[in-house]
Amino acid sequence: MNSAMEYKGYTAVIRFRPDDDVFHGTVINVSDSVHFEGKSVNELKRAFKEAVDYYLAFCKKRGEEPEKPYSGKLSLRLEPDIHRKVALAAKMQGTSVNSFITHTLSDAVQRAGL
């Protein structure tokens, strides 16, 4: 079973490994490797916060800008027919293509349980 946690805009996926009785977490919205673990939920939460804080401090120490979780901008490549249908659907709803896609993706994310 997988679940997710968030801290300071960073998201981690959590997996329980019954073979070693430990929760393992990985921050998924940065390209760097940020991992942590804990034997209890409280230990896991603490380790997650420590891992994110360490990542931010490490970047600062090296003079690097930490990778931002997400900018809010997304580029999509669509087949022309899908692009046309999205534009038509947006017009039929009296909204922009951007608003239509945002609403549609928000609905999909909710259905996914996030």
C-alpha positions in Angstrom: 0.0 0.0 0.0 1.3 3.5 -0.9 0.3 6.8 0.5 1.7 10.3 0.3 2.8 13.1 2.7 3.5 16.8 2.1 5.8 19.3 3.8 6.9 22.7 2.6 5.5 21.9 -0.8 7.5 18.7 -1.2 5.6 15.4 -1.6 6.8 12.0 -0.6 5.4 8.6 -1.4 5.4 6.2 1.5 5.7 2.4 1.2 5.6 -0.1 4.0 8.1 -2.9 3.8 6.8 -5.8 5.9 10.1 -7.8 5.4 12.0 -5.2 7.5 9.0 -3.7 9.4 9.9 -0.1 8.2 8.2 2.7 6.4 10.3 4.0 3.5 9.7 7.4 1.9 10.9 9.1 -1.2 10.4 12.7 -2.2 8.9 12.5 -5.7 8.8 16.1 -6.9 12.5 16.9 -7.1 15.1 15.3 -9.3 17.6 14.9 -6.5 17.3 11.7 -4.4 15.7 12.5 -1.0 14.9 9.4 1.0 13.9 8.7 4.6 12.5 6.0 6.8 10.9 5.3 10.1 9.6 2.4 12.2 6.5 4.3 13.3 4.3 6.9 11.7 5.6 9.6 14.1 9.2 8.6 13.4 8.4 8.6 9.6 6.9 12.1 9.8 9.9 13.4 11.8 12.3 11.8 9.3 10.5 13.3 6.3 10.7 16.8 7.8 14.3 16.3 8.6 15.1 15.1 5.1 13.4 18.1 3.4 15.0 20.5 5.8 18.4 18.8 5.2 17.9 19.1 1.5 17.1 22.8 1.7 20.1 23.4 4.0 22.4 21.4 1.8 21.4 23.4 -1.3 21.9 26.7 0.6 25.4 25.5 1.9 26.4 24.7 -1.7 25.0 28.1 -3.0 22.5 26.3 -5.1 18.8 27.2 -5.5 16.7 24.2 -4.2 14.6 22.7 -6.8 11.1 24.2 -6.5 8.4 21.5 -6.1 6.4 22.8 -9.1 6.0 26.1 -10.8 2.3 25.9 -11.8 3.2 25.8 -15.5 2.7 22.7 -17.6 3.3 22.2 -21.3 1.3 19.6 -23.1 1.7 18.1 -26.5 -1.6 17.0 -28.0 -2.6 15.4 -31.2 -4.4 18.1 -33.3 -7.7 16.3 -33.1 -7.6 16.2 -29.3 -6.5 19.8 -29.2 -9.5 20.8 -31.4 -11.9 18.8 -29.2 -10.5 20.4 -26.0 -10.9 23.8 -27.5 -14.5 23.1 -28.5 -15.4 21.6 -25.1 -14.0 24.7 -23.4 -16.0 27.0 -25.7 -19.1 25.0 -25.1 -18.6 25.5 -21.3 -17.9 29.2 -21.8 -14.3 28.9 -20.4 -10.7 29.1 -21.6 -8.8 26.0 -22.7 -6.5 26.6 -19.6 -9.5 26.6 -17.2 -11.0 23.6 -18.9 -7.8 21.6 -18.6 -7.2 22.7 -15.0 -10.8 21.7 -14.0 -10.5 18.4 -15.9 -7.2 17.5 -14.3 -8.4 18.6 -10.8 -11.3 16.2 -11.2 -9.0 13.4 -12.2 -6.7 14.0 -9.3 -9.6 13.9 -6.9 -10.8 10.6 -8.4 -7.3 9.3 -7.8 -7.7 10.1 -4.2 -5.0 12.8 -4.0 
